[in-house]
Amino acid sequence: MNPKPTATRVSRCEVYRGRIFRVEVDRVTLPTGHTLDMEVIRHPGSVVLLPQPSPSEIILIRQYRYTIDRYIWELPAGSLKPGEDPGAAAARECEEEIGLVPGRVERLRGFYPTPGFCDELMIYYRCTELGAPAPGSTARQDEDEDIEPRTFTLAEARALVASGEIVDLKTVAGLALIET
């Protein structure tokens, strides 16, 4: 496969900066010669966890999502902090979101969930050898999180996908990465 020419950025304007992402409008000339404005969400990237107490189990979290105004079952995940190693972020998020520390963190794959307008890379990690946090651990859920972790068998989790109970695409993708 021959690589195609890339677009040329003519200008960039940041139109919004929030605590998780920023929005930019880039004026670009495409390989076709057309020049137009492209809205881009810039995201630092994230980690998605597949916490497995055993090879046949997965821990999902039930979390309220304001954007869709409902609670959903999903894999634990979190945004990378500036300069943070993704593997270290996976261990941190595991402790913060499910209250367990992984003894082993294994990188599986990375996916761009919405490359048409966002540069976020979601990196999936299997977390195993789960144990209690160290005494005095300061890991806590973020203030915007209302999380309930629960262990499911992989068959139960996949049944939640099939029934439409799991509506989160990162979770559907993550469950597909686990061999049965």
C-alpha positions, -999 to 999 in steps of 0.1 A, spaced: 0 0 0 15 33 -11 12 61 15 -8 91 3 4 127 6 -6 144 38 -26 176 44 -7 208 49 -18 230 78 -22 266 69 -32 279 103 -45 268 137 -69 285 161 -77 271 196 -114 278 203 -118 259 236 -96 245 263 -111 224 291 -98 202 318 -98 170 296 -95 182 260 -92 212 237 -109 221 204 -89 236 175 -99 247 141 -72 240 115 -72 256 81 -57 228 59 -50 221 23 -58 185 15 -39 163 -9 -67 169 -34 -58 206 -34 -90 218 -16 -85 241 14 -110 240 42 -114 243 80 -112 211 101 -125 210 136 -103 188 158 -107 177 194 -72 172 209 -72 147 237 -41 135 257 -51 99 252 -66 74 276 -62 39 291 -90 13 291 -87 -15 317 -96 -51 314 -93 -61 351 -95 -99 353 -96 -115 388 -94 -148 369 -91 -157 331 -129 -162 330 -139 -130 348 -139 -93 342 -146 -64 365 -170 -38 350 -180 -5 366 -215 10 367 -211 47 363 -234 77 357 -227 94 324 -241 129 323 -238 131 285 -264 104 280 -281 110 314 -280 74 326 -259 48 344 -241 23 322 -219 -8 327 -184 -2 312 -148 -11 314 -129 12 338 -109 39 319 -92 73 324 -74 100 306 -36 103 307 -21 130 327 6 152 309 37 131 304 23 101 322 34 66 312 3 47 299 11 15 318 15 35 351 -18 53 343 -35 19 339 -23 8 373 -33 41 388 -68 40 372 -73 4 384 -67 13 420 -88 45 417 -118 30 400 -121 -5 413 -100 -3 445 -76 -30 435 -39 -28 425 -27 -50 395 4 -71 400 6 -74 362 -3 -48 336 -2 -60 300 -7 -37 270 -30 -52 244 -39 -27 216 -46 9 209 -76 22 190 -88 56 178 -125 57 187 -134 87 166 -106 96 142 -129 117 121 -127 146 146 -107 135 176 -70 124 181 -76 104 213 -58 71 214 -74 45 237 -48 20 249 -62 -12 263 -45 -30 292 -52 -63 308 -48 -60 346 -43 -93 365 -30 -105 399 -53 -80 415 -48 -72 452 -56 -48 479 -40 -13 479 -11 -6 502 -20 7 536 -23 45 535 -29 46 497 -43 79 486 -59 66 454 -95 79 452 -122 82 425 -124 116 408 -150 141 421 -171 136 390 -172 98 394 -200 77 410 -186 42 404 -198 8 414 -174 -21 404 -188 -56 399 -172 -89 388 -189 -107 359 -180 -138 341 -169 -131 305 -201 -149 293 -223 -126 315 -204 -95 302 -209 -106 266 -246 -113 273 -249 -77 284 -235 -66 251 -259 -89 232 -289 -77 251 -281 -40 246 -274 -34 283 -238 -24 275 -239 6 251 -203 18 255 -183 10 224 -149 10 242 -163 -18 264 -175 -38 234 -141 -34 218 -123 -44 250 -144 -75 255 -136 -85 220 -99 -85 228 -102 -112 254 -100 -147 242 -125 -172 257 
